[in-house]
Amino acid sequence: MNAKWYGTEREELRFRPIFEFTNQGSLRYIWSMKDLVIKSYGDLSFHRTIGELIRIHSENQEDVREVAKGLVDWAGVRKMADLGCGYGWFEEALGTGFDLMLGIDCLASNGTGFLSAAQRVAKTARFANLQLPCPIDVESNYFDLVIAAYSMYFFPDILPEAKRILRPGGTLLIITHSAGMLEEGEEFFDFSNLREVINNFSAENGERALRQYFTDVSAVDYHNSLVFNKDDGDALAKYIDFKREFISKDISPIVVKVKLLYELETRGIMRFNKNDRVFVVHK
Ligand SMILES: C[S@@+](CC[C@H](N)C(=O)[O-])C[C@H]1O[C@@H](n2cnc3c(N)ncnc32)[C@H](O)[C@@H]1O
């Protein structure tokens, strides 16, 4: 709790200790990699600020949600489930007319944000605070659409359950990162812990995982880079703050921030791969 917070004064976003001393005097992690990453998704207004920052610094100005939405035949979609729904980012981009919208997330604090987005678009909105993978309490063949945006790498073992709850002909839509997103950072640092999380389900290996359960699998790439110019040091610092839990098991976020701000100053421009892939699967 003592570590210094850079960039904003908000109490709840301070760095927290991630190591402790064991009785034998050696250091051990207090939180797992997953715990650390998940913690970073609990703050709604900071998440929104970063969403806007990402939009401004994206080379590709097309919203990835619009790309994903264009791949779904919405005519038959009345009941939808969102796995790892966060605060309802995907639902914010949807039109109205759904009968049921179920959001599932392991962070209870995401419930309020999700429900307000889901209530706008669906007659009935529900939030389930679950740690996936686990059984989802609905009958088989129930949902017309199941989505997972930037979350499948946390729980790839949910795929058989996702298939069970999807009706025949229903769609599973997954937006996920490319493992290449770490390449620029890896010029300076070793991100092997983070790479392990992303590699659970990435643009590169997702199809292999999906084909274990589904035959109708296709994918569309969404190419993007985040670009920071010399005057964008504040924005880059904020972006690293946002990623701090993601990177803190590999290296101190403060070290990353100092190094990347130095590189920005020296090079005048920094570009980070933010390529995604959208998988469209039919049961
Ligand atoms: C990167 S965020 C994406 C949130 C949202 N889908 C979006 O695109 O904004 C990943 C989400 O997955 C949730 N999550 C991570 N692990 C989970 C698990 N094992 N079970 C349920 N939710 C999980 C996190 O709490 C977080 O809200």
Ligand as a Chemical Component Dictionary entry (heavy atoms), coordinates in Angstrom:
data_LIG
# 
_chem_comp.id                   LIG 
_chem_comp.type                 NON-POLYMER 
_chem_comp.pdbx_formal_charge   0 
_chem_comp.three_letter_code    LIG 
# 
loop_
_chem_comp_atom.comp_id 
_chem_comp_atom.atom_id 
_chem_comp_atom.alt_atom_id 
_chem_comp_atom.type_symbol 
_chem_comp_atom.charge 
_chem_comp_atom.model_Cartn_x 
_chem_comp_atom.model_Cartn_y 
_chem_comp_atom.model_Cartn_z 
_chem_comp_atom.pdbx_ordinal 
LIG C1  C1  C 0  -10.206 -7.527  -20.745 1  
LIG S1  S1  S 1  -11.652 -7.564  -19.793 2  
LIG C2  C2  C 0  -12.856 -7.508  -21.085 3  
LIG C3  C3  C 0  -14.174 -7.035  -20.590 4  
LIG C4  C4  C 0  -15.210 -6.839  -21.689 5  
LIG N1  N1  N 0  -15.520 -8.058  -22.376 6  
LIG C5  C5  C 0  -14.680 -5.806  -22.653 7  
LIG O1  O1  O 0  -14.334 -6.178  -23.777 8  
LIG O2  O2  O -1 -14.573 -4.639  -22.256 9  
LIG C6  C6  C 0  -11.753 -9.262  -19.251 10 
LIG C7  C7  C 0  -12.955 -9.522  -18.359 11 
LIG O3  O3  O 0  -12.996 -10.899 -18.034 12 
LIG C8  C8  C 0  -13.282 -11.041 -16.669 13 
LIG N2  N2  N 0  -12.740 -12.323 -16.245 14 
LIG C9  C9  C 0  -11.435 -12.678 -16.177 15 
LIG N3  N3  N 0  -11.326 -13.940 -15.740 16 
LIG C10 C10 C 0  -12.580 -14.395 -15.548 17 
LIG C11 C11 C 0  -13.118 -15.646 -15.113 18 
LIG N4  N4  N 0  -12.307 -16.672 -14.806 19 
LIG N5  N5  N 0  -14.445 -15.781 -15.037 20 
LIG C12 C12 C 0  -15.268 -14.755 -15.349 21 
LIG N6  N6  N 0  -14.816 -13.547 -15.753 22 
LIG C13 C13 C 0  -13.495 -13.375 -15.872 23 
LIG C14 C14 C 0  -12.593 -9.844  -16.028 24 
LIG O4  O4  O 0  -13.125 -9.533  -14.765 25 
LIG C15 C15 C 0  -12.864 -8.766  -17.044 26 
LIG O5  O5  O 0  -14.073 -8.099  -16.794 27 
# 
loop_
_chem_comp_bond.comp_id 
_chem_comp_bond.atom_id_1 
_chem_comp_bond.atom_id_2 
_chem_comp_bond.value_order 
_chem_comp_bond.pdbx_ordinal 
LIG C1  S1  SING 1  
LIG S1  C2  SING 2  
LIG S1  C6  SING 3  
LIG C2  C3  SING 4  
LIG C3  C4  SING 5  
LIG C4  N1  SING 6  
LIG C4  C5  SING 7  
LIG C5  O1  DOUB 8  
LIG C5  O2  SING 9  
LIG C6  C7  SING 10 
LIG C7  O3  SING 11 
LIG C7  C15 SING 12 
LIG O3  C8  SING 13 
LIG C8  N2  SING 14 
LIG C8  C14 SING 15 
LIG N2  C9  SING 16 
LIG N2  C13 SING 17 
LIG C9  N3  DOUB 18 
LIG N3  C10 SING 19 
LIG C10 C11 SING 20 
LIG C10 C13 DOUB 21 
LIG C11 N4  SING 22 
LIG C11 N5  DOUB 23 
LIG N5  C12 SING 24 
LIG C12 N6  DOUB 25 
LIG N6  C13 SING 26 
LIG C14 O4  SING 27 
LIG C14 C15 SING 28 
LIG C15 O5  SING 29 
# 
